[in-house]
Amino acid sequence: PITKILKIDNQTATTHFILLGFPTRPAFQLLLFFVFLVTYLLTLLENFLIILAIRSDGQLHKPMYFFLSNLSFLEMWYVTVISPKMLIDFLSHDKTISFNSCMTQLYFFVTFVCTEYILLAVMAFDRYVAICNPLRYTVIMTNQLCGTLAGGCWFCGLVTAMIKMIFIAQLHYCGTPHINHYFCDISPLLNVSCEDSSQAELVDFFLALIVIAIPFCVVVASYVTILMTILRIPSAQGRQKAFSTCASHLTVVILFYSTTLFTYVRPKLMYAYNSNKVVSVLYTVMVPLLNPIIYCLRNREVKAALKKTILCTGSGPREDAALSN
């Protein structure tokens, strides 16, 4: 955990924060607890089953599903960073979080968010190669390249989060600040700092611009090229088959980017409004829950593999042939 030993103007550095969370009546707090608990457990189960299905089914040992398993693994930890503390706060009157715990939660949250931005761009590049250069797909998307790209996503996420944390953890927070959020996020922390946070804001903006804008450009360029390639396919069946291979990923990209961009492109002072907590629930709770469902609904190979995994059944020659087509 990141530690902070700082004194400014003879004021003792903050050791705890108070997360305001969702201030409602106790009965509604209990209802929210059960709703978010079920959502959290379902998210873990769904993503775990996808990882298990991909590992156990030889038909899914392809780059596309390798990146999908990385995404599922990431989102299991992504929700685990946020949900347990939030669930505890629903049942407890003491909503304090220590400085070290807050910084640790923020570090891993930023790591997973940044990693997901880059990983979604890598998955878009994979779909670009598969559709626009199908004959060279196996030559380009080798196991070594896939491993390097996945490792690079995690490395960039870890480094980006570390740089942001160096500046945010050095800020001074007077007393026991009340954070108008249900977890430690960057903008709420900048809001409660009692010193000039312009340098930390500038670093955060610059890194966010790199981590969001560059992957976003890769995604847009990939799908513009994919769309142009699909439109040149003469048969309607061929166009539908080509588009179906990237429809799931495109849906996930739209969900993740739209919800996170809505939050992080706005000024930090907008975090004074409770509506931001509702938007945050979309990308910290709902999107990780919906992503596995989207891939299952839109991908016959994943559905078949999950069915075999859950029912512990094997596929026969006819089924294998059908899946390979």
C-alpha positions in Angstrom: 0.0 0.0 0.0 1.0 3.6 -0.7 1.8 5.5 2.5 1.7 9.2 3.1 3.8 11.1 5.8 3.1 14.7 5.2 2.6 17.9 7.3 1.8 21.3 6.0 1.4 24.5 8.1 1.6 22.4 11.3 -1.5 20.4 10.3 -1.5 16.7 10.7 -1.9 14.7 7.5 -5.2 12.9 7.1 -5.3 9.2 8.1 -8.9 8.5 7.2 -11.7 9.4 4.8 -15.4 9.1 5.1 -17.2 7.7 2.0 -20.7 9.1 1.9 -21.9 6.4 -0.5 -25.7 6.3 -1.1 -27.3 8.1 1.9 -30.8 6.6 2.1 -33.1 5.1 4.7 -31.9 1.9 6.5 -34.5 -0.3 4.7 -33.4 0.9 1.3 -29.7 0.4 2.3 -30.5 -3.2 3.0 -32.3 -3.6 -0.4 -29.3 -2.0 -2.1 -27.0 -4.4 -0.3 -28.8 -7.5 -1.6 -29.1 -6.1 -5.1 -25.4 -5.2 -5.4 -24.4 -8.5 -3.7 -26.3 -10.6 -6.2 -24.9 -8.5 -9.0 -21.3 -8.9 -7.7 -21.6 -12.7 -7.3 -23.2 -13.0 -10.8 -20.4 -11.0 -12.3 -17.8 -13.2 -10.7 -19.6 -16.4 -11.8 -20.2 -15.2 -15.4 -16.6 -14.2 -16.0 -15.2 -17.3 -14.2 -17.3 -19.5 -16.5 -16.1 -17.7 -19.6 -12.5 -18.2 -18.6 -13.1 -21.9 -17.7 -14.9 -22.5 -21.0 -12.1 -20.9 -23.1 -9.4 -22.8 -21.3 -11.3 -26.2 -21.6 -12.5 -25.9 -25.2 -9.9 -26.4 -27.9 -12.2 -24.6 -30.4 -11.7 -21.4 -28.4 -7.9 -21.5 -28.3 -7.7 -18.5 -30.7 -6.4 -14.9 -30.2 -9.9 -13.5 -30.0 -10.8 -15.7 -27.1 -7.4 -15.3 -25.5 -8.1 -11.6 -25.2 -11.6 -12.3 -24.1 -10.4 -14.4 -21.2 -8.0 -11.6 -20.3 -11.0 -9.2 -20.2 -13.0 -11.5 -18.0 -10.1 -12.0 -15.6 -9.6 -8.2 -15.5 -13.3 -7.5 -14.7 -13.4 -10.1 -11.9 -10.7 -8.0 -10.1 -12.2 -4.7 -11.4 -15.5 -5.3 -9.5 -13.7 -6.9 -6.5 -11.8 -3.6 -5.9 -15.0 -1.7 -5.5 -17.9 -4.0 -4.4 -16.7 -5.5 -1.1 -16.2 -2.1 0.6 -19.4 -0.8 -0.9 -21.4 -3.8 0.4 -19.9 -3.4 3.9 -20.8 0.3 4.0 -24.5 -0.6 3.2 -24.6 -2.5 6.5 -22.4 -0.3 8.6 -22.8 3.1 10.2 -19.0 3.5 10.1 -18.2 4.4 6.5 -14.6 5.4 7.1 -11.7 4.1 5.0 -8.1 4.6 6.0 -5.8 6.7 3.8 -3.7 3.6 2.9 -6.8 1.6 2.0 -8.2 4.5 -0.1 -5.0 4.9 -2.0 -4.7 1.2 -2.6 -8.3 1.0 -3.8 -7.7 3.9 -6.1 -4.4 2.5 -7.5 -5.9 -0.9 -8.5 -9.1 0.7 -9.8 -7.1 3.1 -12.1 -4.9 0.1 -13.1 -7.9 -1.9 -14.2 -9.7 0.9 -16.0 -6.5 1.9 -17.9 -5.8 -1.7 -18.8 -9.3 -2.2 -20.1 -9.1 0.8 -22.4 -6.0 -0.5 -24.0 -7.2 -4.2 -24.0 -10.3 -3.2 -25.9 -8.2 -1.4 -28.5 -6.0 -4.5 -28.8 -9.2 -6.6 -29.3 -10.3 -4.2 -32.0 -6.9 -4.6 -33.7 -7.4 -8.4 -33.6 -10.8 -8.1 -35.3 -9.3 -5.8 -37.9 -6.6 -8.3 -38.8 -9.1 -11.2 -38.8 -11.5 -9.4 -41.2 -9.3 -7.2 -43.3 -6.3 -9.7 -43.6 -7.9 -13.1 -43.1 -5.2 -15.0 -45.1 -2.4 -13.6 -42.9 -4.3 -13.7 -39.6 -2.5 -16.7 -38.2 0.9 -15.4 -39.4 0.3 -12.0 -37.8 -1.5 -12.9 -34.6 0.9 -15.4 -33.3 0.9 -16.7 -29.7 4.0 -14.6 -29.0 2.4 -11.4 -30.3 -0.8 -12.0 -28.4 1.1 -12.6 -25.1 3.1 -9.5 -25.7 0.1 -7.4 -26.4 -1.8 -8.7 -23.4 1.3 -8.2 -21.1 1.7 -4.7 -22.6 -1.9 -3.8 -21.6 -1.3 -4.8 -18.0 2.1 -3.1 -17.9 0.7 0.2 -19.2 -2.2 0.1 -16.8 0.1 -0.5 -13.8 2.6 2.2 -14.8 -0.1 4.8 -15.6 -1.8 4.2 -12.2 1.6 4.4 -10.4 2.4 7.8 -11.9 -1.1 9.2 -11.1 -0.8 7.9 -7.5 2.6 9.6 -7.0 0.9 13.0 -7.4 -2.4 12.2 -5.7 -0.9 10.6 -2.6 1.3 13.7 -2.0 -1.7 16.0 -1.8 -2.7 17.2 1.7 -6.2 16.5 3.0 -7.2 18.4 6.2 -9.1 16.7 9.0 -11.3 13.7 8.0 -12.6 14.6 4.5 -16.0 13.5 3.4 -15.9 11.9 -0.1 -19.2 12.2 -1.9 -18.8 8.9 -3.6 -19.0 5.1 -2.8 -15.3 4.5 -3.5 -12.0 6.4 -3.8 -11.9 7.9 -7.2 -9.6 10.5 -8.6 -11.9 13.5 -9.0 -13.6 13.1 -5.6 -10.2 13.0 -3.9 -9.0 16.1 -5.8 -12.2 17.9 -4.6 -11.4 17.3 -0.9 -7.8 18.3 -1.1 -7.0 21.4 1.0 -4.1 22.5 -1.1 -3.6 23.4 -4.8 -4.1 20.2 -6.8 -3.5 21.8 -10.2 -0.3 19.8 -10.8 -2.0 16.5 -10.0 -5.0 17.5 -12.2 -2.7 18.3 -15.1 -0.9 15.0 -14.8 -4.2 13.1 -14.5 -5.6 14.9 -17.6 -2.4 14.3 -19.7 -2.3 10.6 -18.8 -6.0 10.2 -19.3 -5.7 11.8 -22.7 -3.0 9.2 -23.7 -4.7 6.2 -22.2 -8.2 7.1 -23.5 -7.5 9.0 -26.8 -4.9 6.7 -28.3 -6.9 3.4 -27.8 -10.1 5.2 -28.9 -8.4 6.2 -32.1 -7.2 2.6 -32.6 -10.8 1.4 -32.1 -12.3 3.9 -34.5 -9.7 3.3 -37.2 -10.0 -0.4 -36.9 -13.8 -0.4 -37.1 -13.9 2.1 -40.0 -11.6 -0.2 -42.0 -13.6 -3.2 -40.9 -16.9 -1.6 -42.0 -15.4 -0.6 -45.4 -14.2 -4.2 -45.9 -17.5 -5.7 -44.9 -19.4 -3.4 -47.3 -17.2 -4.7 -50.2 -18.2 -8.3 -49.5 -20.6 -9.3 -52.3 -23.0 -11.6 -50.5 -25.4 -10.6 -47.7 -24.6 -13.8 -45.8 -20.9 -13.1 -46.0 -21.4 -9.5 -44.7 -23.5 -10.8 -41.8 -21.0 -13.5 -40.9 -18.1 -11.0 -40.9 -20.0 -8.4 -38.8 -21.1 -11.0 -36.3 -17.5 -11.8 -35.4 -17.0 -8.3 -34.1 -20.5 -7.2 -33.0 -20.0 -8.4 -29.4 -16.8 -6.5 -29.0 -18.2 -3.4 -30.6 -21.1 -3.4 -28.1 -18.8 -3.8 -25.2 -16.6 -1.0 -26.4 -19.6 1.3 -26.8 -20.9 0.5 -23.3 -17.5 1.0 -21.6 -16.4 4.1 -23.4 -19.8 5.9 -23.2 -20.2 5.4 -19.5 -16.6 6.2 -18.5 -16.2 9.1 -20.9 -19.4 10.7 -19.6 -17.8 10.8 -16.1 -14.1 11.5 -16.7 -14.3 14.2 -19.4 -16.4 16.5 -17.1 -14.8 19.0 -14.7 -13.9 17.8 -11.3 -16.4 20.1 -9.6 -19.3 18.2 -11.3 -18.6 15.5 -8.7 -20.5 17.5 -6.2 -23.7 16.1 -7.8 -25.1 12.7 -6.8 -25.9 11.9 -10.4 -22.2 11.0 -11.0 -22.6 8.2 -8.5 -25.4 6.7 -10.6 -23.3 7.0 -13.7 -20.3 5.4 -11.9 -22.5 2.4 -11.0 -23.0 1.8 -14.7 -19.3 1.2 -15.5 -18.2 -0.2 -12.1 -21.1 -2.6 -11.6 -23.4 -3.0 -14.6 -20.9 -3.1 -17.5 -18.9 -6.0 -16.0 -22.2 -7.8 -15.4 -23.4 -7.2 -19.0 -20.2 -7.9 -20.9 -20.2 -11.8 -20.4 -23.9 -11.8 -21.3 -23.3 -9.8 -24.5 -20.5 -12.2 -25.6 -22.8 -15.2 -24.9 -25.8 -13.8 -26.7 -23.8 -12.8 -29.8 -21.3 -15.6 -30.1 -22.3 -19.2 -30.9 -18.9 -20.6 -30.1 -18.9 -19.1 -26.6 -22.5 -20.3 -26.0 -21.6 -23.8 -27.1 -18.5 -23.9 -25.0 -20.3 -22.6 -21.9 -23.0 -25.2 -22.4 -20.4 -27.9 -22.5 -18.6 -26.5 -19.5 -21.8 -26.1 -17.4 -23.2 -29.5 -18.4 -19.8 -31.2 -18.4 -20.5 -32.7 -21.8 -18.2 -33.2 -24.7 -18.9 -32.4 -28.4 -19.1 -34.9 -31.0 -17.6 -34.8 -34.5 -20.7 -33.2 -36.0 -20.8 -30.5 -33.3 -17.1 -29.8 -33.7 -17.6 -29.4 -37.4 -20.5 -27.0 -36.9 -18.5 -24.9 -34.5 -15.5 -24.6 -36.9 -17.8 -23.2 -39.6 
